[in-house]
Amino acid sequence: MIIVADRGVNSKSNLCEIKKAGYEYIVAARLKNMNTTVKKAIFDDAGYKATGDDKDSLRVKSIDYDNIVELEDGSKVHPGIFQ
C-alpha cells in the first residue's frame, strides 16, 4: 500500500510512523521549500514523459529525493531506515 496525502500529513513524525508501519508514501510539498537540485530537476524539460498522444496530455517525471527529517528530540533520521 502507498499512502497519498496532502501537506497535512507531511510532518516528520507522521512520515516516520508511516515507514515504521511498513508503508510507502507520496505527499505534497511546497516547491519553495525544496533544495536547489530538486528545483532545477523539476524545471528541466529533460526526462518528462507524456501520458497520452495529444499535446494536452499530462507529462510526468520521477525525481529521486532523499528525505532526511529532524525529530523533536533533535535527532536526524531517514524515514526509510529504522532499526
LUMKEGU-982278 format. One line per field, with one value per residue (C-alpha): residue number from 1; residue in one letter; x, y, z. Coordinates in steps of 0.02 Angstrom, whole numbers, plus 50000, padded with zeros to 5 digits. Example, Ala and Ser with C-alpha at 12.3 -4.5 7.8 and 13.67 -1.06 7.14 Angstrom:
num <- c(1	2)
residuo <- c(A	S)
X <- c(50615	50684)
Y <- c(49775	49947)
Z <- c(50390	50357)
END
This chain:
num <- c(1	2	3	4	5	6	7	8	9	10	11	12	13	14	15	16	17	18	19	20	21	22	23	24	25	26	27	28	29	30	31	32	33	34	35	36	37	38	39	40	41	42	43	44	45	46	47	48	49	50	51	52	53	54	55	56	57	58	59	60	61	62	63	64	65	66	67	68	69	70	71	72	73	74	75	76	77	78	79	80	81	82	83)
residuo <- c(M	I	I	V	A	D	R	G	V	N	S	K	S	N	L	C	E	I	K	K	A	G	Y	E	Y	I	V	A	A	R	L	K	N	M	N	T	T	V	K	K	A	I	F	D	D	A	G	Y	K	A	T	G	D	D	K	D	S	L	R	V	K	S	I	D	Y	D	N	I	V	E	L	E	D	G	S	K	V	H	P	G	I	F	Q)
X <- c(50000	50058	49983	49946	49906	49913	50032	49930	50008	50182	50252	50413	50333	50192	50314	50418	50264	50206	50376	50381	50213	50290	50204	50270	50205	50178	50141	50129	50269	50298	50415	50493	50549	50641	50829	50906	50946	50764	50701	50820	50763	50580	50605	50719	50614	50726	50654	50470	50359	50186	50043	49948	49967	49891	49977	49872	49918	49994	50184	50266	50442	50513	50642	50741	50738	50825	50709	50802	50697	50742	50636	50575	50723	50846	50899	50901	50834	50797	50614	50661	50788	50733	50816)
Y <- c(50000	50176	50319	50475	50633	50821	50926	50899	50727	50788	50803	50724	50611	50557	50508	50407	50318	50277	50199	50106	50028	49963	50080	50194	50371	50511	50680	50857	50978	51162	51189	51341	51227	51106	51116	51192	51023	50968	51134	51125	50947	50998	51144	51046	50979	50826	50664	50709	50580	50613	50505	50517	50556	50730	50895	50920	50754	50755	50748	50661	50636	50542	50635	50547	50641	50584	50641	50666	50730	50804	50736	50831	50768	50843	50677	50661	50506	50447	50389	50235	50173	50109	49987)
Z <- c(50000	49961	50060	49956	50054	50055	50158	50316	50336	50287	50463	50520	50648	50529	50391	50515	50581	50404	50366	50532	50488	50327	50203	50067	50045	49921	50000	49933	49975	49942	49797	49882	50025	49908	49885	49727	49649	49658	49590	49442	49404	49407	49287	49169	49024	49005	49071	49064	48980	48907	48971	48807	48622	48613	48652	48809	48891	49064	49072	49219	49283	49431	49535	49671	49835	49994	50133	50298	50441	50609	50752	50903	51006	50879	50803	50614	50526	50352	50357	50256	50383	50553	50672)
END
